[in-house]
Structure formats: C-alpha cells, structure tokens
C-alpha cells in the first residue's frame, strides 16, 4: 500500500474529528453542570452505558487480568468488594440524583460537605 493513501486517511480522520468537536462545542452550555452532568438531561440508560464503558474498558480487560495473575485469588476479594459497591450504588444512586437535582449539587463531595456543614469533608 502506498504511504500517501495512509497519510490521506489520517488527514481525513483528523479533519472529521476536528469538525465533530467544533460542532459539539456549539451546543455546550457555559456552566459546570452542563459540562459534567449534561444539564441533568442524560437518562438512566445512557448513564448505565457510560458507566459500563468506563468499567469494562482496558482496566477490566488488561489490568484485572494482570492483577489476578500477580496476586492470584486475592483479586476475588477486589471483585467482590467492587460488586457490593455497585449494588449499593444501584440502591442509593436515585436518592443522590434527586437530592443533587433539588439542591444543585454536582459532586458527592458537595452533598456531604453541605450536609455536615464542613469544608473538610
């Protein structure tokens, strides 16, 4: 294959990616809520897909395999802890979402700091 074809494909890829980024920037709001939470318009299904893509990306496919190879059955404890945290998140996440929407919290740290009236939390 001629190297000029490869360079052309890379140039088209960069141009297309730049165009998509510029178009998506036009629709973005100015505040932190718009940036991190998409103005609270993302539904549960899209949020679950995003979480799954983050969780089951390179960490689970490469990092966890290496962790298991290095430490053996100790990785089971990590996975069970992760699973129990996920079950708790499924139970408590709707409540956190409602409180965050009501009081305008963006992060859990804001919620806990306001709840306990402490900036150190």
C-alpha positions as a Markdown table, in Angstrom:
| # | Residue | x | y | z |
|---|---|---|---|---|
| 1 | Unk | 0.0 | 0.0 | 0.0 |
| 2 | Unk | 1.3 | 3.4 | -0.9 |
| 3 | Unk | 2.1 | 5.6 | 2.1 |
| 4 | Unk | 0.3 | 8.6 | 0.6 |
| 5 | Unk | -3.0 | 6.7 | 1.0 |
| 6 | Unk | -2.3 | 6.2 | 4.7 |
| 7 | Unk | -1.5 | 9.9 | 5.1 |
| 8 | Unk | -4.7 | 10.8 | 3.3 |
| 9 | Unk | -6.8 | 8.6 | 5.6 |
| 10 | Unk | -5.1 | 10.1 | 8.7 |
| 11 | Unk | -5.7 | 13.6 | 7.4 |
| 12 | Unk | -9.4 | 12.9 | 6.7 |
| 13 | Unk | -9.7 | 11.3 | 10.2 |
| 14 | Unk | -8.2 | 14.4 | 11.9 |
| 15 | Unk | -10.3 | 16.8 | 9.8 |
| 16 | Unk | -13.5 | 14.8 | 10.6 |
| 17 | Unk | -12.7 | 14.6 | 14.3 |
| 18 | Unk | -12.0 | 18.3 | 14.4 |
| 19 | Unk | -15.3 | 19.1 | 12.7 |
| 20 | Unk | -17.2 | 16.9 | 15.1 |
| 21 | Unk | -15.5 | 18.5 | 18.1 |
| 22 | Unk | -16.3 | 22.0 | 16.8 |
| 23 | Unk | -19.9 | 21.1 | 16.1 |
| 24 | Unk | -20.4 | 19.6 | 19.6 |
| 25 | Unk | -18.8 | 22.6 | 21.2 |
| 26 | Unk | -21.5 | 24.9 | 19.8 |
| 27 | Unk | -24.2 | 23.1 | 21.7 |
| 28 | Unk | -22.4 | 23.1 | 25.1 |
| 29 | Unk | -23.6 | 25.3 | 27.9 |
| 30 | Unk | -21.5 | 27.7 | 29.9 |
| 31 | Unk | -21.8 | 26.2 | 33.4 |
| 32 | Unk | -20.2 | 23.4 | 35.3 |
| 33 | Unk | -23.5 | 21.5 | 35.5 |
| 34 | Unk | -23.7 | 21.5 | 31.7 |
| 35 | Unk | -20.1 | 20.2 | 31.4 |
| 36 | Unk | -20.2 | 17.4 | 33.9 |
| 37 | Unk | -23.8 | 16.4 | 34.0 |
| 38 | Unk | -25.1 | 17.5 | 30.6 |
| 39 | Unk | -27.5 | 19.8 | 32.3 |
| 40 | Unk | -29.0 | 16.7 | 34.1 |
| 41 | Unk | -30.7 | 15.6 | 30.8 |
| 42 | Unk | -28.9 | 12.2 | 30.5 |
| 43 | Unk | -31.3 | 9.4 | 31.2 |
| 44 | Unk | -30.6 | 6.3 | 33.2 |
| 45 | Unk | -30.0 | 4.0 | 30.2 |
| 46 | Unk | -27.3 | 6.3 | 28.7 |
| 47 | Unk | -25.7 | 6.7 | 32.2 |
| 48 | Unk | -25.6 | 2.9 | 32.6 |
| 49 | Unk | -24.0 | 2.5 | 29.2 |
| 50 | Unk | -21.4 | 5.2 | 30.1 |
| 51 | Unk | -20.6 | 3.5 | 33.4 |
| 52 | Unk | -20.3 | 0.1 | 31.7 |
| 53 | Unk | -17.9 | 1.5 | 29.0 |
| 54 | Unk | -15.8 | 3.0 | 31.7 |
| 55 | Unk | -15.8 | 0.0 | 34.0 |
| 56 | Unk | -15.3 | -2.7 | 31.4 |
| 57 | Unk | -12.7 | -0.9 | 29.3 |
| 58 | Unk | -8.9 | -1.6 | 29.4 |
| 59 | Unk | -8.9 | -1.9 | 33.2 |
| 60 | Unk | -11.1 | -4.9 | 33.3 |
| 61 | Unk | -9.7 | -6.5 | 30.2 |
| 62 | Unk | -6.0 | -5.9 | 30.8 |
| 63 | Unk | -5.5 | -4.5 | 34.3 |
| 64 | Unk | -7.6 | -7.0 | 36.2 |
| 65 | Unk | -6.1 | -9.9 | 34.3 |
| 66 | Unk | -2.6 | -8.7 | 35.3 |
| 67 | Unk | -3.8 | -8.2 | 38.9 |
| 68 | Unk | -5.2 | -11.7 | 39.0 |
| 69 | Unk | -2.0 | -13.2 | 37.5 |
| 70 | Unk | 0.2 | -11.3 | 40.0 |
| 71 | Unk | -1.9 | -11.8 | 43.2 |
| 72 | Unk | -4.0 | -14.9 | 42.5 |
| 73 | Unk | -7.2 | -15.4 | 44.4 |
| 74 | Unk | -6.7 | -12.0 | 46.1 |
| 75 | Unk | -8.3 | -10.5 | 43.0 |
| 76 | Unk | -11.6 | -12.2 | 44.0 |
| 77 | Unk | -11.8 | -10.0 | 47.1 |
| 78 | Unk | -11.3 | -6.9 | 44.9 |
| 79 | Unk | -14.1 | -8.0 | 42.6 |
| 80 | Unk | -16.5 | -8.9 | 45.4 |
| 81 | Unk | -15.9 | -5.5 | 47.0 |
| 82 | Unk | -16.4 | -3.8 | 43.7 |
| 83 | Unk | -19.7 | -5.8 | 43.1 |
| 84 | Unk | -21.0 | -4.9 | 46.6 |
| 85 | Unk | -20.2 | -1.2 | 45.9 |
| 86 | Unk | -22.1 | -1.4 | 42.7 |
| 87 | Unk | -25.1 | -3.0 | 44.3 |
| 88 | Unk | -25.1 | -0.1 | 46.9 |
| 89 | Unk | -24.8 | 2.4 | 44.1 |
| 90 | Unk | -27.8 | 1.0 | 42.3 |
| 91 | Unk | -29.8 | 1.3 | 45.6 |
| 92 | Unk | -28.6 | 4.8 | 46.6 |
| 93 | Unk | -27.9 | 6.5 | 43.2 |
| 94 | Unk | -31.5 | 7.5 | 42.6 |
| 95 | Unk | -31.7 | 9.2 | 46.0 |
| 96 | Unk | -28.4 | 11.0 | 45.4 |
| 97 | Unk | -29.7 | 12.1 | 42.0 |
| 98 | Unk | -32.9 | 13.6 | 43.5 |
| 99 | Unk | -31.1 | 15.5 | 46.2 |
| 100 | Unk | -28.5 | 16.7 | 43.7 |
| 101 | Unk | -31.2 | 18.0 | 41.4 |
| 102 | Unk | -33.1 | 19.6 | 44.2 |
| 103 | Unk | -30.1 | 21.5 | 45.7 |
| 104 | Unk | -27.9 | 21.8 | 42.7 |
| 105 | Unk | -25.1 | 19.6 | 43.7 |
| 106 | Unk | -22.6 | 18.4 | 41.1 |
| 107 | Unk | -20.5 | 16.0 | 43.1 |
| 108 | Unk | -21.0 | 13.8 | 46.1 |
| 109 | Unk | -18.4 | 15.9 | 47.9 |
| 110 | Unk | -20.7 | 19.0 | 47.7 |
| 111 | Unk | -23.6 | 17.0 | 49.1 |
| 112 | Unk | -21.6 | 15.6 | 52.0 |
| 113 | Unk | -19.9 | 19.0 | 52.7 |
| 114 | Unk | -23.3 | 20.8 | 52.8 |
| 115 | Unk | -24.9 | 18.0 | 54.8 |
| 116 | Unk | -22.3 | 18.1 | 57.6 |
| 117 | Unk | -21.6 | 21.8 | 57.2 |
| 118 | Unk | -17.9 | 21.2 | 56.8 |
| 119 | Unk | -15.4 | 22.2 | 54.0 |
| 120 | Unk | -13.1 | 19.4 | 55.2 |
| 121 | Unk | -15.5 | 16.6 | 54.4 |
